[in-house]
Amino acid sequence: MKIGPLDIPSRVLLAPMAGVTDHIYRVICREFSAGLVYTEFVSSNGIIRENERTLEMLHFEERERPIGIQIFGDDADILAESAAYLTESLEPDLIDLNFGCPVPKVTKKGAGSAILKDQGKVGEVCEKVVNAVDIPVTVKMRSGWSDKEIVAPEYAQLMESLGIAAVTVHGRTTQIRYEKPSDNTVIAATKEAVDIPVIGNGDILQPEDGRRMIDETGCDGVMIARGALGNPWILHRTNHYLETGELLPEPDYADRLNLCFRHLQLKEEEKDSTLAAMLMKKNIGWYLKGMPNASTMRQLINTSDESQEMYEILRDYAKELNVKLTAEEPALSYQKSV
Ligand SMILES: Cc1cc2nc3c(=O)[nH]c(=O)nc-3n(C[C@H](O)[C@H](O)[C@H](O)COP(=O)(O)O)c2cc1C
């Protein structure tokens, strides 16, 4: 797949996820064949005010490329200014506009998916941001605000006419949040409506779901969010399945514990032991999901405040499961393949 002039090395993309797709997790997911990774959404207001925390969230390394920075806001000029600032200062591969966030704190201000209620605003934002930068600008949107206002196919045409380089469609409306299954027909209609790449998103939890989405919609790529929580293997397994038809096995306990260990190590290189421990709790919980005694292990992990303690817990757990921990020298079972 190509987005503008940018080569995307696999059709399986890691979705932006607030509090999850930080620098370390993006590095890991690129190693697991994510064709493109994104920062979590960042406020355009925070960017132009050079808010320290906002800018910290945008730190990335060369090995994460191709990488998109996702921005949100309600003011077209501020969005354009922040996109120009980021393009100049950080040189991401693309800027992605968030037209999908359903969280009231964001939509009340007219940002995120609330923009979908106002076609004029959609056009104004896309036009100004595209004109402000010389890298591809993409949009990630929900199918519409409600079942009665499905706008993705029509808006994708408008976006294409204004120079947007690709659109991602999550097949759910803002109103249903996550309640009903994602609707592939909206993604198919969007693909029909435009020539730019369309990326399908929603409910890909297994490689076969990715195949089905492409078969049902003709979309150019698929994007995975919740399915990749503690499970970057899904990116590689889905890509491999799409390319070869072969279904690779799920990661085993050793794969999971070793990656969990390595994730903690990487986090510790970046943050101090206490902060690393705090930030890793939810990730470790996700890695251990479905493993023997996972809830007891999660409780233990949640009560530890230092990464050293977490290593000990993981080492004891590995012994209990008769798993050899090799992560002290990182040993991914899938090497970087794209
Ligand atoms: C924890 C979490 C954080 C998310 N943060 C963002 C975000 O920052 N930007 C965005 O566009 N979507 C965000 N999303 C939505 C996902 O990118 C995706 O569109 C949605 O979860 C549907 O995909 P899935 O069925 O694969 O989870 C988030 C989702 C989750 C679960």
The ligand as a Gaussian input file, in Angstrom:
#p B3LYP/6-31G(d) Opt

LIG

0 1
 C       -7.463000       2.243000      24.842000
 C       -7.876000       2.852000      23.521000
 C       -7.424000       4.106000      23.174000
 C       -7.779000       4.668000      21.940000
 N       -7.240000       5.878000      21.585000
 C       -7.456000       6.353000      20.331000
 C       -6.767000       7.503000      19.859000
 O       -5.943000       8.120000      20.559000
 N       -7.041000       7.923000      18.584000
 C       -7.935000       7.263000      17.764000
 O       -8.131000       7.664000      16.626000
 N       -8.595000       6.167000      18.198000
 C       -8.350000       5.697000      19.439000
 N       -8.963000       4.537000      19.837000
 C       -9.873000       3.847000      18.898000
 C       -9.109000       2.779000      18.102000
 O       -8.034000       3.338000      17.384000
 C      -10.016000       2.017000      17.129000
 O      -10.551000       2.900000      16.178000
 C      -11.186000       1.312000      17.823000
 O      -10.791000       0.724000      19.057000
 C      -11.779000       0.209000      16.921000
 O      -10.795000      -0.732000      16.587000
 P      -10.708000      -2.181000      17.302000
 O      -12.041000      -2.840000      17.125000
 O       -9.585000      -2.880000      16.575000
 O      -10.417000      -1.931000      18.759000
 C       -8.647000       3.972000      21.060000
 C       -9.124000       2.715000      21.437000
 C       -8.746000       2.153000      22.637000
 C       -9.258000       0.773000      22.999000

